[in-house]
Amino acid sequence: MGRSKVRSKVLKRNVVVLSCIGLLCCNNMVFAQRPTQTITHKGNVFEILSMADTVTVLDPITTEISTIIENPNPVPVKLNNMNIYAKGDVDTEPSLTWAKLVRYIVQSSNQQVSALGNGEYQLNISNVILNAQGKIVYYNFDGISKIHSEGHIGKVDDNNIIATLNGSTNPAGIKIGWKKLDERTNKSFSKQIEYLMNKAPAYQPAKVQGSAVPYRLPEHDVYQSSFTINNGAIYYN
């Protein structure tokens, strides 16, 4: 298991966020009204959405409205007949956060990470599901991407740089966006991430009224799932 696409609107350090996080939250009641199917994955039975999520986003700079695909991969809504809760639906969130997950993966992948050059990289991971015991039981992985630019940046105010997945031209005429790494590199990372997800420790689970429940980590922006390599040193956003 492990294919995903991430949000089409992305940001870099000091970059304007183009998507509205509040629009991304979909609770189980909304999910329950949509078509689902059942799959079995590593001994667990999941009820998943059989269609992608879409969301309407207002660009605060151009005021243009666009529709983007948030979850082209199946979104699990039940685990072994238990509802999978989302942020805002629980009284206590799990101890696992995106920052912890990214650090765990990067710090445990020395061989793969050391082969990367200088630059800012993004882990394309989504639909991370924790069971009621706090173990990761499901995720989607769609490779690792590196930020790239076309044109000479020169002295440009970072606040004027707006990055999108397909590349967006800022006032200085520079195109900045994310480009997925080659297939061989991504296959190596895919195997490593599967290994790490399987051996990840049990985190403190999410709770509702004192009872532990399955939980899906909230969808994130690229800033939360990226890291920077500079002359062998790794920096987290």
C-alpha positions in Angstrom: 0.0 0.0 0.0 1.4 3.4 -0.6 0.5 5.6 -3.4 -0.7 9.2 -3.0 -0.7 12.6 -4.4 -0.4 15.6 -2.2 -2.2 18.9 -2.3 -1.7 20.8 -5.5 -1.1 24.1 -3.6 2.3 24.0 -1.8 4.5 26.5 0.0 8.1 27.0 0.8 9.7 28.8 3.7 8.2 32.3 3.9 5.8 31.4 1.1 2.2 32.4 1.0 -0.1 29.5 1.8 -2.6 29.1 -1.1 -4.9 26.6 0.5 -7.2 27.0 3.4 -6.5 24.3 6.0 -10.0 24.7 7.5 -11.6 23.5 4.3 -9.8 20.2 4.4 -11.4 18.8 7.5 -14.0 16.1 6.6 -15.6 14.3 9.5 -17.0 10.8 9.6 -20.6 11.9 9.2 -19.7 13.5 5.8 -17.7 10.4 4.8 -20.6 8.1 5.8 -22.8 9.7 3.1 -20.4 8.8 0.3 -19.8 5.4 -1.5 -17.5 3.1 0.3 -15.9 -0.4 -0.2 -14.2 -2.9 2.0 -10.5 -4.0 1.7 -8.2 -6.1 3.9 -4.7 -4.8 4.5 -2.2 -6.6 6.7 -4.8 -8.3 8.7 -7.0 -5.3 9.2 -10.4 -4.7 7.5 -10.8 -1.1 6.2 -13.9 0.6 4.9 -12.7 3.2 2.5 -14.1 5.9 0.3 -14.2 4.8 -3.3 -13.9 8.3 -4.7 -11.5 11.2 -4.3 -11.9 14.3 -2.1 -12.1 17.6 -3.8 -12.0 21.0 -2.3 -12.6 24.6 -3.5 -9.7 26.9 -2.8 -9.6 30.7 -3.0 -6.2 32.1 -4.0 -5.6 35.1 -1.6 -3.4 36.8 -4.2 -5.3 36.5 -7.4 -8.7 35.9 -5.8 -9.2 33.1 -8.3 -11.2 30.1 -7.2 -10.0 26.6 -8.2 -11.0 23.0 -7.4 -8.2 20.6 -6.4 -8.0 16.9 -5.6 -7.0 16.4 -1.9 -7.2 12.6 -1.7 -7.0 10.7 -5.0 -6.2 7.6 -3.0 -8.8 5.7 -1.1 -9.6 7.4 2.3 -10.2 4.9 5.1 -13.2 5.8 7.3 -13.5 2.6 9.4 -10.9 0.2 10.8 -12.2 -3.3 11.8 -15.7 -1.8 12.0 -14.6 1.1 14.2 -15.0 4.7 13.0 -11.7 6.4 12.1 -11.7 9.8 13.8 -10.3 13.0 12.5 -8.9 16.2 14.0 -11.7 18.0 15.8 -13.6 14.8 16.4 -11.5 13.6 19.3 -11.0 14.9 22.9 -7.3 14.0 22.9 -5.1 13.9 19.8 -2.5 11.2 19.5 1.2 11.9 20.4 2.2 11.3 16.8 2.5 14.5 14.7 3.7 15.2 11.2 6.9 16.7 12.6 7.6 13.6 14.6 6.8 11.3 11.6 9.1 13.2 9.2 12.0 13.3 11.7 11.5 9.6 12.4 11.6 8.7 8.7 14.5 10.9 7.7 16.7 10.1 10.8 16.1 6.4 10.2 17.0 6.6 6.5 20.6 7.5 6.5 21.5 5.5 3.4 18.8 7.0 1.3 19.0 10.5 2.6 22.8 10.7 2.3 22.5 10.0 -1.4 20.5 13.2 -1.9 22.2 16.5 -2.8 21.6 19.9 -1.4 18.0 21.1 -1.6 14.6 21.1 0.0 12.7 17.8 -0.2 9.1 16.7 0.5 7.8 13.4 1.6 4.5 12.7 -0.2 2.7 10.8 2.5 -1.0 10.9 3.2 -3.8 9.0 4.9 -1.7 7.9 7.9 -4.0 5.8 10.1 -3.3 4.9 13.8 -5.3 2.2 15.4 -6.7 2.3 19.0 -3.3 1.1 20.3 -1.4 3.9 18.6 0.2 1.8 15.9 0.5 3.0 12.3 -1.6 0.5 10.3 -2.2 2.3 7.0 -0.6 5.1 4.8 -0.2 6.2 1.2 3.2 7.1 -0.2 3.7 8.7 -3.5 7.5 9.3 -3.6 9.7 12.1 -2.6 10.0 15.4 -4.4 12.5 18.2 -4.6 11.8 21.9 -5.0 13.2 23.4 -8.2 13.2 26.7 -10.0 13.5 28.0 -13.5 15.2 31.3 -14.0 17.6 33.4 -11.9 16.3 34.2 -8.5 18.7 37.0 -7.7 17.6 39.3 -4.9 13.9 38.5 -4.6 11.8 38.9 -1.6 10.7 35.4 -0.5 7.3 36.8 0.4 6.7 37.3 -3.4 7.5 33.8 -4.3 4.4 31.7 -4.7 5.0 28.0 -5.4 2.5 25.5 -6.8 2.9 21.9 -7.9 2.9 22.8 -11.6 5.1 25.9 -11.1 3.9 29.4 -10.6 5.5 32.6 -12.0 6.2 35.2 -9.3 6.6 38.9 -10.0 10.3 38.4 -10.8 9.4 35.9 -13.6 10.8 32.9 -11.7 9.0 29.5 -11.8 9.2 27.5 -8.6 7.6 24.1 -7.9 8.1 20.5 -6.8 9.6 17.8 -9.0 9.4 14.1 -8.1 12.7 12.3 -7.9 13.6 9.5 -10.3 11.8 6.1 -10.1 14.8 4.2 -8.7 15.3 6.7 -5.8 11.6 6.6 -5.0 11.5 2.8 -5.0 14.3 2.8 -2.5 12.5 5.3 -0.3 9.2 3.3 -0.7 10.7 0.1 0.6 12.5 2.0 3.5 9.3 3.8 4.5 7.3 0.6 4.5 9.9 -1.0 6.8 9.8 2.0 9.1 6.0 2.2 9.3 5.8 -1.5 10.2 8.4 -1.1 13.0 7.3 2.3 14.3 6.6 2.4 18.0 3.1 2.6 19.5 2.2 6.2 20.1 -0.3 7.5 22.6 -3.6 7.0 20.8 -6.4 9.5 20.2 -9.2 9.4 22.7 -12.9 10.1 22.8 -14.5 10.3 26.2 -11.5 8.5 27.7 -11.6 5.6 25.2 -8.8 5.0 22.6 -10.0 5.2 19.0 -8.6 4.9 15.5 -7.4 8.2 14.1 -6.3 9.7 10.7 -3.6 12.3 10.9 -4.9 15.6 9.4 -4.0 16.5 5.9 -0.9 18.7 5.9 0.8 21.4 3.8 4.1 20.7 2.2 5.9 22.8 4.7 5.1 20.3 7.4 6.4 17.3 5.4 9.6 18.8 4.0 13.2 19.0 5.1 16.3 20.7 3.7 19.8 19.3 3.1 22.7 21.7 3.1 26.3 20.3 2.8 25.3 17.2 4.6 23.4 18.9 7.4 19.6 18.3 7.7 17.2 21.0 8.7 13.5 20.5 9.5 10.8 23.0 8.7 
